Amino acid sequence: MSQELAIIEEWKVPALNLSSTDAMEELGGLTITFDRIRIPSGGGTAWEVPDSDNVSMQQEIVGVIVHHHAARAYWMQAYKGGGQQPDCSSLDGVTGIATNTELEWYGTLRECATCPMNTWGSADGGRGKACRELHRLYILREGDVFPVLITLPPTSLKVFAGYIARRILPLGVRLRHVVTVIGLAKAKNAQGIAYSQATFRPKGILSVSARNVIDQYAEQLRAVTAHAPVSGEDYVAEAAPDL
């Protein structure tokens, strides 16, 4: 499969050293945030991509997924928008922490695998899980200083996992060593309600020298993303998947 993909000799990546003394002094305790690209609702097939003060509609996003990780978010009441923060969340999809004092496990760590909110049928209406399984993708487009952030909803997780298993692992490289094209497809649930599903395909493989640069960049980035809490901005409105 590697012969089918072009070798990309260069991928412009900025020098990033967020752990340096100079960087820490400049930030002065501030938290770095990332521009978000959200999956549209209603089966839309174009991304709303922020660009300075404007938003452009793009069919595809091309970049290197320099980092990705599981996350979870639980709202006791139906999400109403406006950046409503989750009542319990997890930054690794393994252990959750509640911030709402009304929850019985408030202030303590809770294993997501055995949590009742992680069982099928626990969501309102008996379809799906009350606790949403999410996945954050940090995509570095060529020439950008920082990556953009896409949070995948439950309906796109199998597609992303399949992309890694069937298209990336056989190449013998890491996901961050491949330039990925991310699109959108229209899908429908069992009730015929349309929703948008992310799609993935490789465009090319970075050269060995470009991989080394990306590896250094990714190491610095992980130090930042490890402390970026799950928020209402990670919520993706979608139709429930088929059960």
C-alpha positions in Angstrom: 0.0 0.0 0.0 2.9 2.4 0.7 3.7 2.4 -3.1 0.3 3.8 -3.8 0.9 6.9 -1.7 3.2 9.7 -2.5 6.2 10.5 -0.3 5.8 14.0 1.1 9.4 15.3 1.5 8.5 18.4 3.5 5.6 19.5 5.8 6.0 23.0 7.1 6.0 22.7 10.9 6.8 25.7 13.2 9.5 25.3 15.9 7.5 24.7 19.1 9.0 24.5 22.6 6.2 25.2 25.0 8.1 23.8 27.9 10.9 26.3 27.6 11.3 29.0 30.2 10.7 31.7 27.6 7.4 30.2 26.5 6.2 29.7 30.1 7.0 33.4 30.9 5.2 34.6 27.8 2.1 32.6 28.6 2.1 33.8 32.2 -0.2 31.0 33.3 -2.6 31.4 30.4 -4.1 28.3 28.7 -3.6 27.8 25.0 -6.8 27.2 23.1 -7.3 25.7 19.7 -9.6 26.7 16.8 -12.4 24.2 16.6 -13.9 22.7 13.5 -17.2 21.2 14.3 -19.1 18.3 12.6 -22.3 19.8 11.2 -25.7 18.6 12.2 -28.5 17.3 9.9 -26.2 15.4 7.5 -24.2 18.4 6.2 -21.2 17.5 4.1 -19.1 20.7 4.4 -16.9 21.8 7.3 -17.3 25.3 8.8 -13.6 26.2 9.1 -12.6 29.3 11.1 -10.2 31.6 9.4 -9.3 34.7 11.5 -12.7 36.4 11.9 -14.4 34.6 9.1 -15.7 31.1 8.5 -15.4 29.3 5.2 -17.1 26.2 4.0 -14.7 23.4 2.9 -15.5 19.9 1.7 -12.2 18.5 3.1 -9.6 19.2 5.7 -6.1 18.2 4.9 -3.4 17.9 7.5 -1.4 15.7 9.9 -3.3 14.3 12.9 -0.4 15.0 15.3 -2.3 13.8 18.4 -5.6 12.2 19.2 -7.2 10.8 22.4 -10.4 9.4 23.8 -12.6 11.6 26.0 -16.0 11.3 27.6 -18.7 13.7 28.8 -21.9 13.3 30.8 -24.7 15.8 31.2 -27.3 15.0 33.9 -29.8 17.1 32.0 -30.2 17.3 28.2 -27.5 19.5 26.7 -29.0 23.0 26.0 -26.0 24.6 24.3 -24.3 27.8 25.3 -21.1 26.0 26.3 -22.9 24.1 29.0 -20.2 22.2 30.9 -20.5 18.5 31.5 -21.3 17.3 35.0 -18.7 14.5 34.7 -16.0 14.1 32.1 -12.8 12.1 31.3 -9.8 13.2 29.3 -8.7 9.6 28.6 -11.9 7.7 28.3 -10.8 5.5 31.2 -11.3 7.5 34.4 -13.9 10.2 34.9 -14.2 13.0 37.5 -17.5 14.7 38.4 -17.7 18.4 38.9 -21.4 18.5 39.8 -21.9 18.1 43.6 -25.2 16.4 42.9 -23.5 13.3 41.6 -22.7 10.6 44.1 -19.2 10.2 43.0 -18.4 14.0 43.1 -14.8 14.7 43.9 -13.6 11.1 43.4 -12.3 9.2 40.4 -14.8 6.8 38.7 -13.9 4.0 36.3 -15.7 4.6 33.0 -15.8 1.0 32.1 -18.1 0.1 35.0 -20.0 3.3 35.3 -23.8 2.9 34.9 -23.9 5.9 32.6 -21.7 4.0 30.2 -24.3 1.2 29.6 -26.5 0.9 26.5 -30.0 2.2 27.2 -28.9 4.6 29.9 -29.6 7.7 27.7 -32.9 9.4 27.7 -35.4 7.4 25.6 -33.4 4.2 26.2 -31.3 4.6 23.1 -27.5 4.9 23.4 -25.4 5.8 26.4 -25.9 8.7 28.8 -22.2 9.3 28.8 -21.0 10.3 25.4 -17.9 8.6 24.0 -15.9 11.2 22.2 -12.5 11.4 20.5 -10.4 14.5 20.0 -8.3 15.0 16.9 -5.6 17.6 16.6 -4.9 18.3 13.0 -1.9 20.4 11.9 -2.5 21.9 8.5 0.6 22.9 6.6 1.9 26.3 7.6 -0.2 26.6 10.7 1.4 27.2 14.1 -1.1 25.3 16.1 -3.5 22.5 15.1 -7.2 22.8 14.8 -9.3 20.6 17.0 -12.1 18.3 15.8 -14.1 16.3 18.4 -15.6 13.1 16.9 -19.0 12.0 18.2 -19.9 8.4 18.8 -21.2 7.9 15.2 -17.7 8.6 13.8 -15.6 6.5 16.1 -15.8 3.2 14.2 -14.9 5.0 11.0 -11.8 6.5 12.6 -10.8 3.2 14.2 -11.2 1.5 10.9 -9.0 4.1 9.2 -6.2 3.5 11.6 -6.5 -0.3 11.5 -7.0 -0.8 7.7 -5.2 2.1 6.2 -2.5 3.3 8.6 -1.2 0.3 10.5 -0.4 -1.7 7.3 1.9 1.1 6.3 4.2 0.5 9.3 4.1 4.1 10.4 2.4 6.2 13.0 -0.8 8.1 12.2 1.1 11.4 12.6 3.4 10.3 9.8 0.6 10.4 7.3 -1.1 13.4 5.7 -4.8 12.7 6.1 -7.8 14.0 4.2 -10.9 14.4 6.4 -14.3 14.7 4.7 -17.9 14.2 5.6 -20.6 11.8 4.5 -24.4 11.9 5.1 -25.8 8.9 7.1 -29.1 8.0 8.6 -30.1 6.3 11.8 -32.8 3.6 12.2 -35.5 6.3 12.3 -34.3 7.8 9.1 -32.9 10.9 10.7 -29.8 12.3 8.9 -26.5 13.0 10.6 -23.0 13.8 9.5 -20.2 11.2 9.7 -16.5 12.0 9.3 -14.5 10.2 6.6 -10.8 9.6 6.4 -8.3 8.7 3.6 -4.5 9.0 3.4 -3.0 11.5 0.9 0.7 10.8 1.4 3.4 9.6 3.8 5.9 12.0 5.3 9.5 11.4 4.5 11.8 10.2 7.3 13.1 13.7 7.9 9.6 15.2 8.0 8.5 12.5 10.5 11.3 13.5 12.9 10.1 17.1 12.8 6.5 16.0 13.4 7.6 13.7 16.3 9.2 16.6 18.1 6.2 18.8 17.5 3.8 16.1 18.8 5.8 15.6 22.0 5.5 19.3 22.8 1.8 19.4 21.9 0.9 16.5 24.2 2.1 18.5 27.2 -0.6 21.1 26.4 -3.5 18.9 25.4 -3.1 16.7 28.5 -4.6 19.5 30.6 -7.3 20.8 28.2 -10.6 19.9 30.0 -13.6 18.5 28.2 -16.2 21.3 27.8 -19.5 22.1 26.2 -17.6 23.0 23.1 -16.9 19.2 22.6 -20.6 18.5 22.3 -21.7 17.4 18.9 -25.4 17.5 18.0 -26.2 14.3 16.1 -28.8 11.7 15.5 -28.4 8.6 17.7 -26.7 5.7 15.9 -28.5 2.6 15.0 -28.8 0.1 17.8 
